Amino acid sequence: MASFVRVGVLVWADVLIAYALFVMMPYLTTVWNLNITRAAAIVNVFYGVASIMPIGMAFLVDAFIGDYWMLLLSSLAYSIGVSFLAMSTPPVLSKAAGNCGAYKPDCIGDTQKALFYTALALIAIGMSGHITSLDYFLNQQIKKNQKSDQDDSEKQQPANHQIKKNQKSDQDESEKLDPTLRQVLGMFSVIIFPIVGCIALPYIKPWSVRFGIPAICTVVATFLFTTGYCSYRRDKPQGSPLKTLCRVFVASASKMCRHLPSNDNQVPHTRSLRCLDKAAIEVQTQNQEQIEQSRWKLCTREEVEETKMVIHMIPMWMTFIMCGVVISIGNTYFLEQATDMNRKVGKLKVPLPILKFFYDLVKEHFKKGDRFKKLYVQVTKKVIPERYVPPFGMVVAMLFSILCCITAAEVETRRLDVIRRHGFLDKPNEKIPMSMFWLLPQFLLLGAVDGMSNFSIDQFFTTQAPTSMTRYLKLFSYGVIGAGTVGSVLSVYVVSKVSERGGSQSWFQDTLNKSRLDNYYWTLTVLSSVNLILYVLVAWWYTCRDPSEDANKATKNEESTQP
């Protein structure tokens, strides 16, 4: 259990950092005085890259370094990155850099900029490494504890049956305590640290302290993690399935001029992408060296079919990206809108991260809620076949994204009306007499989009992807959303250029009050609707595998192999 706690502290530190980074957009627009489009581009590229990199890092874990070293290196990068972020604030190195110490754009020198961008790169590496290995390494420690408990019980062989019975009951109680203790420790990451990040951190005015506290916590968590080096269970790398995909492409390309054998129809396989079938054509080797290299020139039929399955999923995968574009506006433009709105409830001033708290609450309900999963699967199975449950979930997520964009456009139209009535167009720092909680419905809908899309993408990859790529299923979900987050930067640029045609004013101005985000949200509504139609067409073309049929085939194969 000590190993579990040492690894668990990394989770707690991650939660605290997530709330500290949530306000990155207001930090860039106020302290750095960047315009909203540039600040949003920095934030979205940062989060997008951090979500895409885990796929490549998983390859390094499986092929070379393993989960422990990935977790150690990423935690070190995390600690250094967050520390650099705190040091990049003006007061910390003002004397050494020769700049002023106030939180003003004039006090941001080249040293602060270099530290800031270096910090973002290191934090992205740290986030990616934790996404890749943290859950798997935690599971390894849990399995180690369970195995050690089982070995201890097997060593003790009591002569009396009553003693056996008592020991069994004691063992059952101990097994019940471990999950309970894990749940108690997990509650810290679910309740205590979000409360600290949501309520305590925002009331700290100096940005150096606001970023410094998570930095200290991350350094301490990394140190505690390293103290358990001798007690951790570390599985050796077993090779990456991505290497198998590369082998199929290389083997088929090396036999491009060869013809498929005439008796090829006798072997069961899919009829599409026949060019890849050449990877399974046997070629006689002449010496030992060629035999060793034949792995890159000869693949099995199963490896070819798995590669085809992955390629067939790409068109469906591309339609998921639009959900990432919509999700990206949550911690950028939505948050910037809330910055200058009325945050008071009575006499109490509510901090901005409370919106992230509600967002995460809805997201986790859709993504990990056991009751929701059971209810959703039971209801959808009664309406549609089981094989279409994951694609139908993406339809629900896309409908949520359309509703979210419509709600955001209507709220922004109302906000701009309030600004015009009070003459705040040229006063970007004035507080708008409109409650921040007008934005709560769109944050809740955005949480539903994020949670439902992650849940459905996970289900889709679980049922459709090869079993050898189980580790990559969750990472593909992050990669899809990350690609959409990076793509949102391109969408803003294109929309800005198109809106300027004919001598018109761009929808994206230096300040939020002069911008027309409502028009951008309506554009996202149209794009999301078109993407939904495109998704339905692609899903109609795509042939979904039935998990129940695969299970029946596996059962029959096992029965046939038995004597």
Disulfide bonds with the S-S distance in Angstrom:
Cys100-Cys107 1.65
